């Protein structure tokens, strides 16, 4: 199956943004596990632990740096998610489904990108 680069990049950005926005909400645990399972079924625990470590760094920053920290988190995870999607392009559909399901609980901009 051939997948164009741009849709994977956009999807990776939407997924990373969703993680960043969910980091300090009740959606975090469910979203983290579901994304890790879809993206890396053989490495779910490792990816999930990495997400948790990144989340801990994010939520520990002072409130005045939170927006910048979310942007840094999103950039870091966009690259990681894109790499995982590149290895397993068949995960794109299930990842979109996860984002669609959690979309109502996320800020509107993230939900809009995830839906496309």
C-alpha positions in Angstrom: 0.0 0.0 0.0 1.5 3.3 -1.0 0.7 6.3 1.2 1.5 9.8 0.3 3.8 11.6 2.7 1.7 14.7 3.4 -1.4 13.0 4.8 0.9 11.0 7.2 2.6 14.2 8.2 -0.7 15.9 8.9 -2.1 13.0 10.8 1.1 12.8 12.9 0.7 16.5 13.7 -2.9 16.1 14.7 -2.1 13.1 16.9 0.8 14.9 18.5 -1.4 18.0 19.1 -4.1 15.8 20.7 -1.5 14.3 23.0 -0.2 17.7 24.0 -3.7 19.0 24.7 -4.8 15.9 26.6 -1.6 15.8 28.8 -3.2 17.6 31.7 -6.7 16.2 31.3 -8.6 13.0 32.2 -8.3 11.9 28.6 -4.5 11.4 28.8 -4.4 7.8 30.1 -6.9 6.5 27.5 -5.4 8.4 24.6 -1.9 7.4 25.4 -2.6 3.7 25.6 -4.8 3.7 22.5 -2.3 5.6 20.4 0.6 3.5 21.6 -1.4 0.3 20.8 -2.3 1.5 17.3 1.1 3.0 16.4 3.4 0.3 17.8 1.5 -2.9 18.8 4.8 -4.8 19.5 6.2 -1.9 21.6 3.0 -0.6 23.2 4.5 -0.5 26.7 7.7 1.2 25.6 5.9 3.9 23.6 3.4 4.4 26.3 6.2 4.9 28.9 7.9 7.4 26.6 4.7 9.3 26.2 4.3 9.4 30.0 7.9 10.7 30.5 7.3 13.4 28.0 3.9 14.3 29.6 5.6 14.5 33.0 8.1 17.1 31.6 5.2 19.0 30.0 3.0 19.2 33.1 5.9 20.2 35.3 6.7 23.5 33.5 5.5 26.7 35.0 2.2 27.9 33.7 3.8 30.9 31.9 5.8 28.4 29.8 2.9 26.0 29.2 2.1 27.1 25.6 5.8 26.9 24.6 6.1 23.5 26.3 3.0 22.2 24.5 4.5 23.3 21.2 7.8 21.6 21.9 6.0 18.4 23.0 3.9 18.5 19.8 7.1 19.0 17.6 8.8 16.1 19.4 5.9 13.7 19.1 4.9 14.7 15.5 8.3 13.4 14.4 8.0 10.2 16.5 4.5 9.5 15.4 5.3 10.2 11.7 8.2 7.7 11.9 5.9 5.1 13.4 3.3 5.8 10.7 6.0 5.6 8.0 6.8 2.1 9.3 3.2 1.0 9.6 1.1 3.1 7.2 -1.9 0.7 7.9 -2.1 2.4 11.3 -3.3 5.6 9.8 -7.0 4.6 9.7 -7.1 3.3 13.2 -5.2 6.4 14.5 -7.8 8.6 12.8 -10.5 6.6 14.5 -8.9 7.1 17.9 -8.6 10.9 17.3 -12.2 11.1 16.1 -13.4 9.3 19.2 -11.6 11.6 21.6 -12.0 14.7 19.5 -15.1 16.0 21.4 -13.0 16.2 24.6 -10.2 18.1 22.9 -9.9 21.8 21.9 -11.7 22.4 18.6 -8.6 23.1 16.5 -7.1 19.7 17.3 -10.4 17.9 16.7 -10.9 19.6 13.3 -7.4 18.5 12.0 -7.9 15.0 13.4 -11.2 14.6 11.5 -9.7 15.2 8.1 
